[in-house]
Amino acid sequence: MLRGAAAITVLSALALGVAIPACQNDTPPLPNSVPGPPVAPLSPEAVALLWPPTPDPSAAIPLSPRASASLAADLAMRMEAAKAEPDRPHRVIPVAGTFLLADGDDAAPLDAAVDLATRLVGAAYSGAFAHRPEKSVTVWIYGPFFKQGVNDHTRWFWIHPNQDPGFGLFDEHTRAIVVRTDTGGVQTLNHELLHVLADSDYPTAPTWLAEGMASLGEVTVLAKSPDGTHDVLRFGAHFRLQTLRDAIVKHDPATMDALRVDSMFTWRTPTKFHDPGLESLHYAVSREVLRFALQKGKLWDFWHAARDHADEDPTAEKAFTRIMGKPADVTAEFLAWVQSKEAEGT
């Protein structure tokens, strides 16, 4: 098995079309054997990706040399695959050594998406997340031809033939993000990027926490740190806050239990979280509880405590109790915050 620098050397040779001598042995060739297809050289842009930049020691935990080489090679191959699309893309741009952004149609605001993704990833590794993805992801930016992109790059319509894909999705199997920006704006990208980053940092997070974290990205505010050296993540209010306010006013006994913070920890699995009748309320509670924690300056302490003790705390309730207080006791304060002016800020 090739390891570390040796793997890069061979990949580079293949990329440049250099012949590699076969190991000498006395085994005769197989009868009726035929030569394999010629190795197509990678483009200069893809070859350049095989040498990732030296990690910044002050940022996230760096990948091992072997993982870094594997990620770089994967990104290079994804670039070639994207460029081989028959009609698209016109441009393919790597971001942060992990994401490959490509325009899906003429309305795709690729430059704005690249700028946003670059800043978001930088902010995410300035105190929020510690573990980087080990596999690359192709990010297709679309305008009105979004559904065609979903069909081309994901399995969505095969798995959900009669379900609308919304404005964006991440297919873990194809490692592709597809987003629509002509209706929801380029910020639509943040939800899916946060999914990838959060899943890499905390792969066993309960569903309520994984979805709550990703939905925070639906309104992301990249603010400067107090010393002005880097961006930090802040998250603004939007329709999910109104979902909670409407539910509080309605006071429907069928849904009031879902407004309790302690109920949130029972939504550990996708089946529990994506309950057809309560899914929108589950999203709203999960997102706004995390934003409530952020305004109290405790979100990332909670995330780190839950991540670092995942084996003994699979629902993250123990970590929440340690950082925020007992969930049942926090409910009244949380619901009061939901109805306050303070909840409308970041």
TAQUI-V992414 format. One record per pair of residues at least 4 apart in sequence whose C-alpha atoms are under 6 Angstrom apart, sorted by the first residue. I is the first residue (numbers start at 1). J is the second residue. If there is no record, write none. Layout:
# TAQUI-V992414
I;J / I;J
This chain:
# TAQUI-V992414
2;6 / 2;7 / 3;7 / 4;65 / 4;66 / 8;12 / 13;18 / 14;18 / 15;41 / 15;42 / 16;41 / 17;41 / 42;46 / 46;76 / 49;72 / 49;76 / 50;72 / 50;73 / 60;125 / 60;130 / 61;130 / 61;131 / 63;67 / 63;68 / 64;68 / 71;134 / 71;135 / 75;136 / 89;102 / 89;103 / 89;104 / 91;102 / 92;101 / 92;102 / 93;100 / 93;101 / 94;99 / 94;100 / 95;99 / 98;136 / 99;136 / 99;137 / 99;138 / 100;138 / 100;139 / 101;139 / 102;140 / 103;108 / 103;110 / 103;140 / 103;141 / 104;140 / 104;141 / 104;142 / 105;142 / 107;143 / 108;141 / 108;142 / 108;143 / 113;117 / 116;120 / 123;231 / 123;232 / 124;128 / 124;129 / 125;129 / 128;300 / 129;201 / 131;201 / 133;200 / 137;175 / 137;176 / 138;176 / 139;176 / 139;177 / 139;178 / 140;178 / 141;179 / 142;146 / 142;179 / 142;180 / 143;180 / 143;181 / 143;182 / 146;180 / 149;153 / 150;154 / 154;171 / 156;160 / 157;161 / 167;179 / 167;180 / 168;178 / 168;179 / 169;177 / 169;178 / 170;176 / 170;177 / 171;175 / 171;176 / 181;185 / 181;186 / 184;188 / 190;194 / 190;217 / 191;214 / 191;215 / 191;217 / 191;218 / 194;198 / 194;214 / 195;199 / 195;214 / 198;202 / 199;203 / 202;307 / 205;210 / 206;268 / 206;315 / 207;211 / 207;268 / 207;269 / 207;270 / 208;212 / 208;267 / 208;268 / 208;286 / 209;213 / 212;286 / 212;287 / 216;235 / 216;287 / 219;235 / 219;236 / 220;234 / 220;235 / 221;234 / 221;235 / 222;231 / 222;232 / 222;233 / 223;231 / 223;232 / 224;228 / 224;230 / 224;231 / 224;232 / 225;230 / 225;231 / 225;232 / 234;346 / 235;346 / 236;345 / 236;346 / 237;344 / 240;284 / 252;256 / 258;263 / 260;331 / 261;327 / 261;331 / 262;327 / 262;328 / 265;315 / 267;272 / 267;273 / 268;315 / 270;274 / 274;279 / 275;279 / 283;287 / 284;288 / 285;289 / 288;292 / 293;298 / 293;299 / 294;298 / 294;299 / 300;304 / 302;323 / 304;308 / 305;319 / 306;310 / 306;316 / 306;319 / 309;313 / 310;314 / 320;324 / 321;325 / 321;326 / 338;343
